[in-house]
Amino acid sequence: MIILDGGTGTLVQALGAPMNGDTWCADANLTHPEIVMQAHRAYLDAGAEVLIANTYATSPLLFNHIGRDDDVAVIDAAAVRLARQASGGSVPVAGSFSVMRPGIPGSDRSEMLHEWTESEARRLFAAKAEGFVKAGADVIAMEMMRDGDYSVWATEAALATGLPVWVGIAVEQDDAGRLIGFGRPNWLLEDVVDALLRSAPTMVSVMHTAPHDTGPALDVVRQHWRGSLGAYAESGYFAMPDWQFVDIIPEAEYVDVARQWHESVDLAMIGGCCGIGPSHIAALHAAFTM
């Protein structure tokens, strides 16, 4: 069982780095590198065996929309370097790759009015992926994949690098109780899984999903995927640009549900996403490795 770290951006916020109204936690890699390294070290001390660099928010779609294309590679290189320095090279570093769009202030929803052509989106995604190669990332972690268009194009760009690619799928329930791609109500989970698995990633995870939805989502993924499967849930909620640490799941409860997931689908990796901190990772480490 691989023990992954927890939510990096949310821990960076909790440790005192201000969040940006446009780019959330991305610019903290440049403005507050010592806090980013402190967050990574906290997860290492808790027993994390893989660090995910603080690059989720350097989405090429978001940065293109705000006119900062060239900053993606610069920030990503700094983020990978910080994670590597924090660990002294003792654990692998994954680059987080998202399709995040501009966020609606005070909400966890994205502005969906702007669209990119497939060719333009693929060009942006390819540049992001190649940036991870140049930065020295060991793995590319596709995070909050949620649809069969942008998520697929981004994943294919990552796979083209030759690096191992972990696909993380984020879901929520719609009003009818169906599992859908997070923020993409027209994409049922089954359709998202079908579209993403055609690219044959190294591992598939359910991530940034409420604990009560993670188990059912893992069951759906396992029906379509016999390879390595991971889980790293969220807790709390986002109100752009800050994470709200409200009703955070207790560590013992998180371990209990993680055990249930493992018994159901035979997990290869367990960790946490937004709102899940070092104490949760320490509890997972104790439960699954000792």
Phi and psi in degrees as a GROMACS rama.xvg file:
@    title "Ramachandran Plot"
@    xaxis  label "Phi"
@    yaxis  label "Psi"
@TYPE xy
-83.9043  129.989  ILE-2
-96.7258  111.516  ILE-3
-85.1114  164.994  LEU-4
-76.324  -173.711  ASP-5
-105.811  -159.43  GLY-6
-66.5628  117.581  GLY-7
-80.4208  -51.4766  THR-8
-59.5291  -39.9231  GLY-9
-70.564  -32.781  THR-10
-72.1498  -37.4462  LEU-11
-58.3855  -42.4609  VAL-12
-62.9259  -47.1187  GLN-13
-62.7573  -29.3021  ALA-14
-82.3379  -3.81501  LEU-15
116.602  -0.877313  GLY-16
-77.0152  131.162  ALA-17
-70.673  141.957  PRO-18
-91.3011  145.24  MET-19
-92.1019  137.213  ASN-20
-65.3665  -21.2612  GLY-21
-100.371  -41.5354  ASP-22
-117.156  13.0368  THR-23
53.0423  -115.011  TRP-24
-96.8975  0.469428  CYS-25
-61.1843  -47.5896  ALA-26
-71.9338  -13.1649  ASP-27
-60.3423  -25.6369  ALA-28
-61.0746  -28.1893  ASN-29
-98.7573  -36.7845  LEU-30
-89.1401  -28.966  THR-31
-137.56  57.1555  HIS-32
-60.6919  -31.4201  PRO-33
-66.4656  -32.3609  GLU-34
-73.6308  -39.1141  ILE-35
-60.3818  -43.8393  VAL-36
-65.3103  -36.9874  MET-37
-61.5275  -40.4567  GLN-38
-63.058  -45.729  ALA-39
-61.6333  -42.7206  HIS-40
-64.9323  -34.8071  ARG-41
-61.8799  -39.7797  ALA-42
-71.549  -37.0293  TYR-43
-61.7872  -44.1222  LEU-44
-62.8356  -28.4361  ASP-45
-79.7242  -11.9359  ALA-46
112.058  9.17736  GLY-47
-62.6433  137.778  ALA-48
-106.474  -5.41135  GLU-49
-142.607  137.463  VAL-50
-108.44  135.856  LEU-51
-100.102  120.979  ILE-52
-61.2128  154.923  ALA-53
-79.986  65.4062  ASN-54
-124.399  7.55905  THR-55
-55.472  -44.5255  TYR-56
-80.863  -5.12435  ALA-57
-85.5247  44.7844  THR-58
-59.4392  130.229  SER-59
-64.2626  -24.3758  PRO-60
-70.5658  -49.2509  LEU-61
-59.6566  -49.52  LEU-62
-68.8324  -30.7415  PHE-63
-65.6549  -40.9899  ASN-64
-63.4359  -33.7019  HIS-65
-98.9976  11.3398  ILE-66
75.491  31.6099  GLY-67
-125.335  40.393  ARG-68
-51.4161  -46.3037  ASP-69
-68.8851  -18.3894  ASP-70
-77.8602  -17.2486  ASP-71
-60.064  -52.1486  VAL-72
-65.575  -35.275  ALA-73
-65.2659  -48.6251  VAL-74
-68.1412  -40.3478  ILE-75
-62.638  -41.6843  ASP-76
-62.7398  -41.397  ALA-77
-64.5879  -41.6638  ALA-78
-65.746  -43.9236  ALA-79
-64.2093  -40.9646  VAL-80
-62.0346  -41.6962  ARG-81
-63.604  -42.7425  LEU-82
-64.4897  -40.2991  ALA-83
-66.2355  -41.7283  ARG-84
-66.6243  -38.8434  GLN-85
-60.9094  -36.8104  ALA-86
-94.1873  -9.60238  SER-87
63.6628  23.376  GLY-88
77.9507  14.6102  GLY-89
-81.9179  -17.7827  SER-90
-135.162  157.477  VAL-91
-65.0794  151.006  PRO-92
-117.194  125.761  VAL-93
-102.251  140.291  ALA-94
-91.3942  124.609  GLY-95
-80.6459  130.424  SER-96
-127.573  116.432  PHE-97
-122.745  170.498  SER-98
-114.038  31.8371  VAL-99
-55.8254  137.845  MET-100
-110.67  173.358  ARG-101
-53.7599  134.082  PRO-102
-89.6589  150.077  GLY-103
-82.8888  122.011  ILE-104
-52.1686  134.773  PRO-105
76.2278  10.511  GLY-106
-135.092  165.957  SER-107
-99.846  10.5723  ASP-108
-94.698  156.236  ARG-109
-104.972  154.268  SER-110
-74.8006  116.401  GLU-111
-105.191  8.78289  MET-112
-72.5899  -33.0545  LEU-113
-89.2478  132.646  HIS-114
-121.841  156.174  GLU-115
-115.321  146.253  TRP-116
-66.9911  158.082  THR-117
-59.4314  -41.8128  GLU-118
-65.4277  -39.4442  SER-119
-69.6132  -42.7552  GLU-120
-62.4043  -42.5532  ALA-121
-63.6647  -36.4957  ARG-122
-64.1769  -44.1833  ARG-123
-65.1105  -42.3284  LEU-124
-66.0422  -39.2213  PHE-125
-63.3503  -39.5624  ALA-126
-64.2639  -41.9432  ALA-127
-61.2585  -47.3249  LYS-128
-62.289  -44.9662  ALA-129
-64.537  -31.5557  GLU-130
-61.1535  -36.5984  GLY-131
-66.5421  -37.4058  PHE-132
-61.6348  -48.3327  VAL-133
-64.6264  -32.4876  LYS-134
-76.072  -16.0088  ALA-135
89.9977  22.7137  GLY-136
-63.8129  145.546  ALA-137
-87.8897  -28.0942  ASP-138
-143.646  151.824  VAL-139
-110.639  121.089  ILE-140
-101.899  105.444  ALA-141
-75.2338  120.409  MET-142
-121.553  140.22  GLU-143
58.7688  43.7476  MET-144
-70.1592  135.878  MET-145
-149.237  3.56381  ARG-146
-154.689  179.431  ASP-147
-106.425  13.114  GLY-148
-116.214  -84.8529  ASP-149
-57.9806  -40.7588  TYR-150
-63.9739  -39.4622  SER-151
-67.4297  -45.327  VAL-152
-61.4361  -40.4138  TRP-153
-66.8096  -44.0666  ALA-154
-62.8357  -40.6484  THR-155
-64.6494  -34.9047  GLU-156
-65.2303  -41.1714  ALA-157
-64.7953  -44.7744  ALA-158
-62.9937  -30.3575  LEU-159
-65.3166  -17.9897  ALA-160
-74.8924  -21.6882  THR-161
88.6816  -6.43674  GLY-162
-75.5742  154.249  LEU-163
-60.0001  140.825  PRO-164
-126.109  122.738  VAL-165
-102.865  124.46  TRP-166
-99.0572  116.883  VAL-167
-104.873  119.944  GLY-168
-102.148  130.567  ILE-169
-111.736  132.162  ALA-170
-133.985  167.02  VAL-171
-150.288  170.749  GLU-172
-93.6488  141.486  GLN-173
-88.7397  -177.095  ASP-174
-63.2845  -21.1938  ASP-175
-91.917  2.2581  ALA-176
83.6272  8.56842  GLY-177
-83.8982  147.157  ARG-178
-83.1177  124.825  LEU-179
-128.942  162.701  ILE-180
-60.8402  137.297  GLY-181
-58.4425  119.253  PHE-182
75.4165  3.88796  GLY-183
-126.018  76.3201  ARG-184
-62.7863  -15.9943  PRO-185
-86.5622  1.77193  ASN-186
-118.338  105.05  TRP-187
-68.9118  149.098  LEU-188
-54.6227  -44.1823  LEU-189
-56.7831  -38.5693  GLU-190
-73.5459  -36.0655  ASP-191
-62.9686  -46.5069  VAL-192
-60.9256  -47.0015  VAL-193
-58.6243  -42.9817  ASP-194
-68.4457  -41.6353  ALA-195
-76.8335  -32.1666  LEU-196
-75.231  -14.7521  LEU-197
-61.9989  -24.4437  ARG-198
-84.5766  -5.78911  SER-199
55.6304  66.6189  ALA-200
-72.2141  173.349  PRO-201
-75.4561  -38.4079  THR-202
-147.571  152.248  MET-203
-124.005  136.829  VAL-204
-130.876  156.7  SER-205
-102.199  121.822  VAL-206
-141.883  168.248  MET-207
42.4988  47.7922  HIS-208
-132.764  141.975  THR-209
-56.1634  142.545  ALA-210
-52.6378  -38.5213  PRO-211
-71.0457  -18.0294  HIS-212
-97.8152  -15.7919  ASP-213
-66.1526  -45.0063  THR-214
-58.4273  -53.5875  GLY-215
-59.1591  -36.0086  PRO-216
-67.0109  -40.8641  ALA-217
-60.5697  -39.1919  LEU-218
-62.1807  -40.7686  ASP-219
-64.9889  -46.2473  VAL-220
-61.1246  -43.0525  VAL-221
-62.3402  -28.469  ARG-222
-63.8808  -24.3216  GLN-223
-109.78  -10.9886  HIS-224
-137.191  120.066  TRP-225
-99.8468  -0.178058  ARG-226
-85.3511  -164.581  GLY-227
-64.3181  136.29  SER-228
-129.748  136.201  LEU-229
-126.466  169.65  GLY-230
-149.536  131.388  ALA-231
-149.903  100.056  TYR-232
-82.5126  169.921  ALA-233
-107.715  168.48  GLU-234
-155.572  136.005  SER-235
100.181  -158.686  GLY-236
-156.286  161.464  TYR-237
-101.583  135.276  PHE-238
-131.884  90.7844  ALA-239
-40.9854  123.246  MET-240
-105.21  14.6059  PRO-241
-117.687  141.803  ASP-242
-77.3245  138.281  TRP-243
-101.525  112.091  GLN-244
-84.0443  71.6891  PHE-245
-115.435  132.82  VAL-246
53.3185  43.7287  ASP-247
-65.6994  132.874  ILE-248
-63.019  131.552  ILE-249
-62.637  151.864  PRO-250
-58.1159  -45.5981  GLU-251
-63.4688  -37.6009  ALA-252
-67.8833  -37.543  GLU-253
-66.0286  -40.0749  TYR-254
-62.105  -41.2082  VAL-255
-61.2814  -46.3618  ASP-256
-69.9454  -33.6918  VAL-257
-62.6265  -39.7527  ALA-258
-62.8794  -39.9706  ARG-259
-63.078  -42.8551  GLN-260
-60.7734  -44.6246  TRP-261
-63.1184  -43.0027  HIS-262
-64.2934  -32.4034  GLU-263
-79.3017  -41.5713  SER-264
-126.844  1.79673  VAL-265
61.2313  73.2893  ASP-266
-69.477  146.285  LEU-267
-102.983  -16.3019  ALA-268
-149.966  141.12  MET-269
-139.436  142.259  ILE-270
-167.945  -149.828  GLY-271
-144.989  158.89  GLY-272
-117.435  -150.252  CYS-273
-52.8841  131.475  CYS-274
87.3524  -16.271  GLY-275
-91.5339  119.815  ILE-276
-111.647  -170.344  GLY-277
-57.3033  -36.3264  PRO-278
-65.2025  -34.4433  SER-279
-67.114  -42.3505  HIS-280
-66.434  -38.7998  ILE-281
-60.9719  -40.0878  ALA-282
-67.2302  -40.1706  ALA-283
-64.1881  -42.5395  LEU-284
-59.8012  -44.3773  HIS-285
-65.4535  -37.3439  ALA-286
-75.5071  -34.8375  ALA-287
-108.04  -9.25977  PHE-288
-124.444  -9.17134  THR-289
